[in-house]
Amino acid sequence: MKIKSLFTLHPEHKHKQKNRHKNKHNHGFSDLLKYMGPGLLVTVGFIDPGNWASNIAAGSMFGYALLWMVTLSTLMLILLQHNVAHLGIVTGDCLAESAMKNVNIHLARVILFTSILAIISTGLAEILGGAIALKLLFDIPIVVGSVIVLAIVIVLLFTNTYTKLEKLIIGFVSIIGFSFLYEMSIVSIDWQEALTSWVTVSIPNGSMVIVMAVLGAVVMPHNLFLHSEIIQSRQWNNKGEAAIKKQLRYEFTDTLVSMIIGWAINSAMIILAAAAFFDKKIVVTELEQAQHLLAPMLGSKAALVFGIALLFAGISSTITAGMAGGSVYAGLFKEPYNIKNTHTKIGVAGILVISTLIIFLISDPFKGLIISQMILSIQLPITVFLQIYLTSSKKVMGKHKNSTLMNLLLLSIGVILTILNIMLFSSFL
């Protein structure tokens, strides 16, 4: 009995120990919630109007068969975004700043200039998507709609902080997600085939261009710049090694959860198109066509919800494109993104205004989207290999540089992306 009493805690001590454990758990979960957000801003970039066009074409032309490509491209994206986020956490620099500090100055400027061209192309596609939604919802001409989307985004970017924008984007992503849940609830889905297609590689005849388009629409250069920028703004590198390790762990959770949400929404687009159009042998190649076809088959509410979700996707993805543009332009001057600073303002406004002006010159909006994707396909490998060079450097990352395994995985992704994007570019020639 005496021995037992030595190892038996007093009830009051048990209570205190339980509370300490509970408080520690709650504190960790609270920290994680505070850290969530950067990944969701990136998620918006791969549920943009370009993805809508690629995914709806994939589902209407090949049914569920290309769902595996969403899974593969999302896995690639998780590794790339996780890796570039580490750069921001460890160094306190975004990808653009780090390039200017650690790469030959002339080469770095050329690389960042090509990145700006890619972001202009991205902005064009995002603004155009929002304008198409306004045309579908309110019959507003594309050019006028583009100016409206530009004005809304400029106001939001110039009057909000990172934290407020994160909350805004979370709201937009929620609206997009619930919209697709509603759409899917009113169609008949073959879930067994969908589940098989998510993990089974299948390349039907004539699908290679769509396969590459789905990949290209998920892995985008501006998202790599954006993620490193948002992460570095929190300056974890100044808070000691313990803080860096803690945030590296939380970052992966944020990235993983956010990318899974993006995977689910992209998958929902293909599933919806497969269920609504493929069985009826209707091939959809344009967003306007998709909405018009939904109305007679699923009812006017489905078409309305589609248009609303597209509008929020266009606005939110234009916001992130503007932020990425501001980050890269400010990076040319070795400065972080700060909407109160001149270089960031010029980068944000200049890139989005140029994107809008190009829309004025395009007679065929769909052709404009294709041209924008071609420019992205050329630039993407440049950004990916820049990232790998920086994150594998001991000079840049110190003891947090890439492991041999991580380098092999990243280099494999870089090579695959290069080959597929060259093939995609060639298919348009």
C-alpha positions in Angstrom: 0.0 0.0 0.0 2.9 2.3 0.8 4.5 1.6 -2.5 1.2 2.3 -4.3 0.8 5.6 -2.5 4.2 6.8 -3.7 3.2 6.4 -7.3 -0.4 7.6 -7.0 -1.1 11.2 -7.7 -3.2 13.2 -5.4 -6.6 14.0 -7.1 -5.7 17.7 -7.1 -2.4 17.0 -8.8 -4.2 14.8 -11.4 -6.5 17.7 -12.2 -3.6 20.1 -12.6 -1.7 17.7 -14.9 -4.8 17.1 -17.0 -5.3 20.9 -17.4 -1.7 21.4 -18.3 -2.0 18.7 -21.0 -5.3 20.2 -22.2 -3.9 23.7 -22.3 -0.8 22.6 -24.2 -3.0 20.8 -26.8 -5.3 23.8 -27.1 -2.3 26.2 -27.4 -0.9 24.1 -30.3 -4.2 23.9 -32.1 -4.6 27.7 -31.6 -1.2 28.3 -33.1 -2.0 26.1 -36.1 -5.2 28.1 -36.8 -3.3 31.4 -36.6 -0.9 30.0 -39.2 -3.5 28.8 -41.6 -4.1 31.1 -44.6 -1.0 31.4 -46.9 -1.8 28.0 -48.5 -5.4 29.1 -49.2 -4.3 32.2 -51.0 -2.2 29.9 -53.2 -5.2 27.5 -53.7 -7.1 30.3 -55.4 -4.5 30.3 -58.1 -5.3 26.8 -59.2 -9.1 27.1 -59.1 -9.0 30.0 -61.5 -10.9 30.4 -64.7 -8.1 28.7 -66.7 -8.7 25.6 -64.5 -12.4 25.8 -65.1 -11.9 25.8 -68.9 -9.4 22.8 -68.7 -11.4 20.8 -66.2 -14.8 21.2 -67.9 -13.2 20.3 -71.3 -11.7 17.2 -69.6 -14.9 16.0 -68.1 -17.1 16.7 -71.1 -14.8 15.0 -73.5 -13.4 12.1 -71.5 -15.7 11.7 -68.5 -14.0 10.7 -65.3 -10.9 9.3 -67.0 -8.6 12.3 -66.4 -9.3 12.7 -62.7 -5.9 11.0 -62.0 -4.2 14.1 -63.5 -5.7 16.3 -60.8 -4.3 13.9 -58.2 -0.8 13.8 -59.8 -0.6 17.6 -60.4 -1.8 18.3 -56.9 0.9 16.0 -55.4 3.5 17.9 -57.5 2.1 21.2 -56.4 2.3 20.2 -52.7 6.0 19.4 -53.0 6.8 22.6 -54.9 4.7 24.9 -52.7 6.0 23.3 -49.5 9.6 23.7 -50.7 9.2 27.4 -51.7 7.5 28.2 -48.5 10.5 26.9 -46.7 12.6 29.4 -48.5 10.5 32.2 -47.1 10.5 30.9 -43.5 14.2 30.1 -43.3 15.6 33.2 -45.1 13.0 35.9 -44.6 13.1 36.5 -48.4 10.6 35.8 -51.0 11.6 34.0 -54.2 12.2 37.2 -56.1 14.3 38.9 -53.4 16.3 35.7 -52.9 17.0 35.5 -56.7 18.3 39.1 -56.7 20.6 38.4 -53.7 21.9 35.0 -54.7 21.9 34.8 -58.5 24.0 36.7 -61.0 22.3 40.1 -61.0 21.8 40.2 -64.8 20.5 36.7 -65.0 18.2 37.3 -62.0 16.7 40.4 -63.7 16.0 38.4 -66.9 14.4 35.6 -64.9 12.2 38.1 -63.0 11.3 39.9 -66.2 10.0 36.7 -67.7 8.1 36.1 -64.5 6.4 39.4 -64.8 5.4 38.5 -68.4 3.9 35.3 -67.1 2.0 37.1 -64.3 0.6 39.5 -66.9 -0.6 36.5 -68.8 -2.1 35.0 -65.6 -3.8 38.3 -64.8 -5.3 38.4 -68.3 -6.8 35.0 -67.8 -8.2 35.8 -64.3 -9.7 39.2 -65.3 -11.1 37.6 -68.4 -12.7 34.9 -66.4 -14.4 37.4 -64.1 -15.6 39.4 -67.1 -17.1 36.3 -68.7 -19.0 35.7 -65.4 -20.3 39.2 -65.4 -21.5 38.7 -69.1 -23.2 35.5 -68.1 -24.9 37.0 -65.0 -25.7 40.5 -66.2 -25.0 40.5 -69.9 -22.2 43.1 -69.4 -19.8 43.3 -72.4 -16.5 41.6 -71.9 -14.4 44.8 -72.1 -16.7 46.7 -69.6 -16.7 43.6 -67.3 -12.9 43.5 -67.4 -12.7 47.1 -66.2 -15.2 46.4 -63.4 -13.1 43.4 -62.3 -9.9 45.5 -62.4 -11.5 48.3 -60.3 -12.8 45.8 -57.7 -9.5 44.1 -57.3 -7.4 47.3 -57.2 -9.6 48.7 -54.4 -9.4 45.4 -52.4 -5.6 45.2 -52.8 -4.9 48.8 -52.0 -7.1 48.9 -48.9 -6.5 45.6 -47.2 -3.7 43.9 -45.3 -2.5 40.3 -45.7 -4.6 39.2 -42.8 -7.8 40.8 -44.2 -7.1 39.4 -47.7 -6.6 35.9 -46.3 -10.0 36.1 -44.6 -11.6 37.5 -47.8 -10.1 34.7 -49.9 -11.2 32.0 -47.4 -14.7 33.4 -47.9 -14.4 33.3 -51.7 -13.0 29.8 -51.7 -15.9 28.7 -49.4 -18.5 30.1 -51.9 -16.8 28.4 -54.8 -16.7 25.1 -52.9 -20.3 25.2 -51.8 -21.3 26.2 -55.3 -19.8 23.0 -56.7 -21.3 20.9 -53.9 -24.7 22.2 -54.9 -24.1 21.5 -58.6 -23.0 18.0 -57.8 -26.0 17.3 -55.6 -28.3 17.7 -58.5 -26.5 15.4 -61.0 -26.2 11.6 -61.1 -22.5 10.7 -60.4 -20.9 7.3 -60.8 -18.8 7.4 -57.7 -17.2 4.0 -58.2 -15.8 5.1 -61.5 -14.7 8.4 -60.1 -12.8 6.7 -57.2 -11.1 4.4 -59.6 -10.1 7.3 -62.0 -8.5 9.3 -59.2 -5.8 6.7 -58.8 -5.7 5.0 -62.2 -3.6 6.5 -65.0 -5.5 6.6 -68.3 -4.7 8.6 -71.4 -7.7 8.2 -73.9 -7.0 8.8 -77.6 -6.8 12.5 -78.3 -6.6 13.5 -74.6 -2.9 14.5 -74.4 -3.5 18.2 -74.9 -6.2 18.2 -72.2 -4.0 16.2 -69.9 -1.2 18.8 -70.2 -3.7 21.7 -70.0 -5.0 20.3 -66.6 -1.4 20.0 -65.4 -0.4 23.5 -66.6 -3.5 25.1 -65.0 -2.6 23.6 -61.6 1.2 24.3 -61.4 1.6 28.0 -62.1 4.8 30.2 -61.6 3.0 33.1 -59.9 1.9 30.9 -57.1 5.5 30.0 -56.3 6.4 33.7 -55.9 3.2 34.4 -54.0 3.6 31.6 -51.4 7.2 32.5 -50.6 6.1 36.2 -50.3 3.2 35.6 -47.9 5.3 33.3 -45.7 8.3 35.6 -45.5 6.1 38.5 -44.5 5.8 36.9 -41.0 9.5 37.0 -40.6 9.9 33.7 -38.6 13.6 33.7 -39.3 14.1 36.6 -36.9 12.5 34.6 -34.0 15.1 31.9 -33.5 15.7 28.3 -34.6 12.9 27.0 -32.4 10.4 29.3 -34.1 11.6 28.3 -37.6 11.3 24.6 -36.9 7.8 25.1 -35.4 6.6 27.1 -38.4 8.2 24.7 -40.9 5.9 22.0 -39.3 2.8 24.2 -39.4 3.5 25.3 -42.9 3.3 21.8 -44.2 -0.1 21.3 -42.5 -1.4 24.6 -44.0 -0.1 23.7 -47.5 -1.4 20.1 -47.4 -4.9 21.1 -46.2 -5.1 24.0 -48.7 -4.0 21.9 -51.6 -6.4 19.1 -50.8 -9.2 21.7 -50.9 -8.0 22.8 -54.3 -7.8 19.1 -55.4 -11.4 18.6 -54.3 -12.7 21.6 -56.2 -10.8 20.8 -59.3 -12.0 17.2 -59.1 -15.6 18.5 -58.7 -15.3 20.5 -61.9 -14.4 17.4 -63.9 -17.0 15.2 -62.1 -19.7 17.8 -62.8 -18.8 18.1 -66.5 -18.6 14.3 -66.8 -22.0 13.8 -65.2 -23.8 16.6 -66.9 -22.2 16.5 -70.4 -20.1 13.4 -71.2 -23.0 10.9 -71.1 -25.0 13.2 -73.4 -22.0 13.4 -75.7 -21.8 17.2 -75.4 -18.3 18.6 -75.7 -17.8 21.9 -73.9 -14.8 24.1 -74.8 -15.9 27.5 -73.5 -17.2 28.7 -70.1 -20.2 30.5 -71.6 -21.2 27.3 -73.3 -21.1 25.4 -70.1 -23.4 27.7 -68.2 -25.9 27.9 -71.1 -26.0 24.1 -71.3 -26.5 23.6 -67.6 -29.7 25.6 -67.5 -31.9 23.4 -69.6 -30.4 20.2 -68.1 -30.2 21.1 -64.5 -32.4 24.1 -64.1 -31.7 27.9 -64.1 -30.5 27.8 -60.4 -27.6 25.6 -61.5 -26.6 28.0 -64.2 -26.8 31.0 -61.8 -24.7 29.3 -59.2 -22.1 28.4 -61.8 -21.9 32.1 -62.9 -21.6 33.3 -59.3 -18.8 30.8 -58.5 -17.0 31.8 -61.7 -17.2 35.5 -60.7 -15.7 34.9 -57.3 -13.0 32.6 -58.8 -12.1 35.4 -61.3 -12.0 38.1 -58.6 -10.1 36.1 -56.0 -7.5 34.7 -58.5 -6.9 38.2 -59.9 -6.2 39.4 -56.3 -3.5 36.7 -55.9 -2.1 37.5 -59.4 -1.8 41.2 -58.4 -0.1 40.3 -55.2 2.4 38.0 -57.0 3.1 40.8 -59.5 3.7 43.3 -56.7 6.1 40.8 -55.0 8.2 40.2 -58.1 8.4 43.9 -59.1 9.4 44.9 -55.5 11.8 41.9 -55.5 13.7 43.5 -58.4 14.6 46.3 -55.9 15.4 43.7 -53.2 12.2 44.8 -51.3 9.4 42.7 -49.9 5.8 43.2 -50.9 4.3 46.2 -49.1 1.2 47.8 -50.6 2.2 51.1 -49.0 5.5 51.2 -50.9 5.9 52.7 -54.4 7.5 49.7 -56.1 4.8 47.3 -54.8 2.0 49.7 -55.9 3.6 50.0 -59.4 3.9 46.2 -59.7 0.4 45.5 -58.6 -1.4 48.3 -60.6 0.9 48.2 -63.6 0.6 44.5 -64.2 -3.1 44.3 -63.8 -3.7 47.4 -65.9 -1.5 46.0 -68.7 -3.4 42.7 -68.5 -6.7 44.5 -68.9 -5.5 46.6 -71.8 -4.5 43.5 -73.6 -8.1 42.2 -73.3 -9.1 45.3 -75.2 -7.0 44.2 -78.1 -8.2 40.6 -78.2 -11.1 39.9 -80.6 -11.5 36.3 -79.4 -11.5 35.9 -75.6 -10.9 32.1 -75.9 -7.9 32.6 -78.1 -6.6 35.1 -75.5 -6.8 32.4 -72.8 -4.8 30.0 -75.1 -2.1 32.6 -75.7 -1.8 33.3 -72.0 -1.4 29.6 -71.3 1.4 29.3 -73.9 3.4 32.1 -72.2 2.9 30.3 -68.9 4.1 27.1 -70.4 7.4 28.7 -71.5 8.1 30.4 -68.2 7.1 27.8 -65.6 10.3 25.6 -65.9 12.4 28.7 -65.4 10.8 29.5 -62.1 10.8 25.9 -60.9 14.6 25.5 -61.6 15.3 28.8 -60.0 13.5 27.6 -56.8 15.4 24.3 -56.8 18.7 26.1 -57.2 18.0 28.4 -54.2 16.5 25.9 -51.8 19.3 23.3 -52.5 22.0 25.9 -51.7 23.7 25.7 -48.3 24.7 29.4 -48.7 21.0 30.4 -48.9 19.3 27.8 -46.7 22.0 26.7 -44.3 21.2 23.5 -42.6 17.7 23.7 -43.9 18.8 23.1 -47.5 17.0 20.4 -49.5 17.9 16.8 -48.7 19.2 14.6 -51.6 15.8 12.9 -51.8 14.0 16.2 -51.9 16.3 17.4 -54.7 15.7 14.2 -56.7 11.9 14.6 -56.3 12.0 18.3 -57.2 14.3 17.8 -60.2 12.1 15.0 -61.5 9.0 17.3 -61.2 11.0 20.1 -63.0 11.9 17.8 -65.9 8.4 16.4 -66.2 6.9 19.9 -66.2 9.4 21.1 -68.8 8.7 18.2 -71.2 4.9 18.5 -70.8 4.9 22.2 -71.1 7.1 22.1 -74.3 4.6 19.5 -75.7 1.7 21.8 -74.7 3.4 24.8 -76.4 4.1 22.7 -79.5 0.5 21.7 -79.7 -0.6 25.3 -80.2 1.8 25.9 -83.1 
